[in-house]
Amino acid sequence: MTASVIDLSGRGRIKVTGEDRARLLHAMTTNHVQQMQPGDVVYAFFLDAQGRILADAHLLCFEDHFLLDVAPASRAFLLEHLDHYIIADDVELEDVTASTWCLGVEGDGVEPPADAVQISYTGEPGYRLYGSGPLPELGLPPMSLEEADALRIANRKPAFGVDFGDKSIPQETQLMHAVHFQKGCYIGQEIVERVRARGHLNKLLMAFEIAAPVTVAAGEKVFHEGKETGEITSSVIHAGKTFGFGVIRVPAAAVGAVVEVAGHSATLAAPK
């Protein structure tokens, strides 16, 4: 894909400063924050005590602060959630969304600058740039958020608040790069470890593909061998095919399994 630029400034950006910033974020997320060095970025979940996903975020480590890149709908919640757990900690939170910008560069053939952060929105090769002041001119064609979301879904990248949310536990999303199983304690860890020890889940988030352009609404039921087995969360028609996500009951939730969606055969795959 030819490189394009996506204006992601509508996403939330929370700046976290103070001596205890790494310790606090480490104790509240599923990934390993305390081992991060300036320039590192990790993807993580924020959980409640029952192990349900309250929000997701990319955590960017800088010399004197962390920056949380979050879904627009998570910004206000995460500020309040983090603030609630700051008691005697030396941590300060600042919502810098309105005073900063974020651009995503997605596609082949563009060398990332030194200040680029390796995060892809669409699942194509990509990076993000952050800054303040006027948006820079990168000399690349723009890609709308609608176009970016279509490509994201086709590339099997689910979205928090659409394909998974506060009724999901981490293992159900299959996005295990968000979870560090050897780190110390964090909110919701007991449930995550219990599920890992038992090795049993009732449902999984799965991607699907239909080899034809079919309109599939969120909430559409999924069938396997004549029995209802799940529900669609999102879908898009892209490049003459239909792609999307659904929450599918085990054991039908298997890579390569064929299910029925809106009267059409759909092949399941794992999300990325």
Residue pairs with C-beta under 8 A, 6 or more apart in sequence:
1 106
1 107
1 108
1 124
1 151
2 107
2 108
2 109
2 141
3 105
3 106
3 107
3 108
3 109
3 110
3 140
4 105
4 106
4 107
4 140
4 141
4 142
4 143
5 103
5 104
5 105
5 106
5 138
5 140
5 141
5 142
5 143
6 103
6 104
6 105
6 106
6 121
6 122
6 142
6 143
6 144
6 145
6 148
7 101
7 102
7 103
7 135
7 142
7 145
8 102
8 103
8 104
8 121
8 128
9 97
9 100
9 101
9 102
9 103
9 135
10 72
10 145
11 69
11 70
11 71
11 72
11 97
11 102
12 68
12 69
12 70
12 71
12 72
12 74
12 75
12 78
12 95
12 97
13 67
13 68
13 69
13 70
13 75
13 95
13 96
13 97
13 100
13 102
13 130
14 67
14 68
14 70
14 75
14 78
14 79
14 82
14 93
14 94
14 95
14 96
14 97
15 65
15 66
15 67
15 93
15 94
15 95
15 96
16 24
16 25
16 65
16 66
16 67
16 68
16 82
16 91
16 92
16 93
17 64
17 65
17 91
17 92
17 94
18 89
18 90
18 91
18 92
19 90
20 89
20 90
20 91
21 65
21 66
21 91
22 33
22 34
22 36
22 66
23 34
23 89
24 82
24 85
24 86
24 89
24 91
25 33
25 59
25 66
26 32
26 33
26 34
26 183
26 184
26 186
27 85
27 184
27 185
27 186
27 187
28 46
28 81
28 82
28 85
28 186
28 187
29 44
29 45
29 46
29 57
29 59
29 186
30 44
30 45
30 46
30 47
30 170
30 178
30 179
30 180
30 186
30 188
30 189
30 192
31 42
31 43
31 44
31 45
31 59
31 178
31 179
31 180
31 183
32 42
32 180
32 182
32 183
33 42
33 44
33 59
33 66
34 183
34 184
36 42
36 59
36 61
37 61
38 61
38 62
38 63
39 61
40 60
40 61
41 58
41 59
41 60
41 61
41 117
41 118
41 119
42 58
42 59
43 56
43 57
43 58
43 59
43 175
43 177
43 178
44 56
44 57
44 59
44 178
45 53
45 54
45 55
45 56
45 170
45 178
45 179
46 53
46 54
46 55
46 56
46 57
46 78
46 81
46 187
47 53
47 54
47 169
47 170
47 186
47 187
47 188
47 189
47 191
47 192
48 54
48 166
48 187
48 188
49 187
49 188
49 191
50 188
50 191
51 169
51 170
51 188
51 190
51 191
51 192
51 195
52 166
52 167
52 168
52 169
52 188
53 160
53 164
53 165
53 166
53 168
53 169
53 170
53 173
54 77
54 81
54 166
55 70
55 71
55 74
55 77
55 78
55 81
55 160
56 70
56 71
56 74
56 160
56 178
57 68
57 69
57 70
57 74
57 78
58 68
58 69
58 70
58 117
58 119
59 66
59 67
59 68
59 69
60 66
60 67
60 68
60 69
60 117
60 130
67 96
67 130
68 78
69 102
69 119
69 128
70 78
71 159
71 160
71 161
73 161
74 160
74 161
75 95
75 97
79 93
79 95
82 91
82 93
83 93
86 93
99 132
100 130
100 131
100 132
101 130
101 131
101 132
101 135
102 128
102 129
102 130
103 128
103 129
103 135
103 136
103 138
104 119
104 120
104 121
104 122
104 126
104 127
104 128
104 148
105 112
105 116
105 126
105 127
105 128
105 129
105 138
105 140
106 120
106 121
106 122
106 124
106 125
106 126
106 143
106 148
106 151
107 124
107 125
107 126
108 124
108 125
110 140
112 118
112 127
113 129
115 129
115 130
116 127
116 128
116 129
117 127
117 128
117 129
117 130
118 127
119 126
119 127
119 128
120 126
120 127
120 157
121 128
121 148
121 152
121 157
122 148
122 151
122 152
122 155
122 157
123 151
123 152
123 154
123 155
123 156
123 157
123 272
124 151
124 155
129 136
143 151
149 159
149 236
150 236
150 238
151 238
152 159
153 234
153 235
153 236
153 238
153 243
153 244
153 245
154 236
154 238
154 239
154 241
154 243
155 272
156 207
156 243
156 269
156 270
156 271
156 272
157 271
157 272
158 164
158 173
158 175
158 205
158 207
158 233
158 234
158 245
158 271
159 234
162 233
162 234
163 205
163 233
163 234
163 245
163 271
164 172
164 173
164 205
164 233
168 205
169 191
169 192
169 195
170 176
170 178
170 179
170 192
171 192
171 195
171 196
171 201
172 201
172 203
172 204
172 205
172 247
173 205
173 271
174 204
174 205
174 206
174 270
174 271
175 271
179 192
181 193
181 196
195 201
201 250
202 249
202 250
203 230
203 247
203 248
203 249
203 250
203 253
204 247
204 248
204 250
204 253
205 233
205 245
205 246
205 247
205 248
205 271
206 230
206 245
206 246
206 247
206 248
206 253
206 268
206 269
206 270
206 271
207 243
207 244
207 245
207 268
207 269
207 270
207 271
207 272
208 232
208 235
208 243
208 244
208 245
208 246
208 259
208 261
208 266
208 267
208 268
208 269
209 241
209 242
209 243
209 266
209 267
209 269
210 216
210 241
210 242
210 243
210 261
210 264
210 265
210 266
210 267
211 241
211 265
212 240
212 241
212 242
212 264
213 237
213 240
213 241
213 242
214 237
214 242
214 261
214 262
214 264
215 237
215 262
216 232
216 235
216 242
216 244
216 261
216 262
217 232
217 235
218 232
218 233
218 234
218 235
219 231
219 232
220 231
220 232
220 235
220 261
220 262
221 228
221 230
221 231
221 232
222 228
222 229
222 230
222 231
222 232
222 246
222 248
222 252
222 259
222 260
222 261
222 266
223 229
223 259
223 260
223 261
224 230
224 248
224 252
224 257
224 259
224 260
225 252
229 248
229 249
229 252
229 259
230 246
230 247
230 248
230 249
230 252
230 253
230 259
231 246
231 247
232 244
232 245
232 246
232 261
233 244
233 245
233 246
233 247
234 244
234 245
235 242
235 243
235 244
235 245
236 242
236 243
236 244
242 264
242 266
244 261
245 271
246 261
248 259
248 268
252 259
252 268
253 268
254 268
255 268
255 269
255 270
256 267
256 268
256 269
257 267
257 268
258 265
258 266
258 267
258 268
259 265
259 266
259 268
260 266
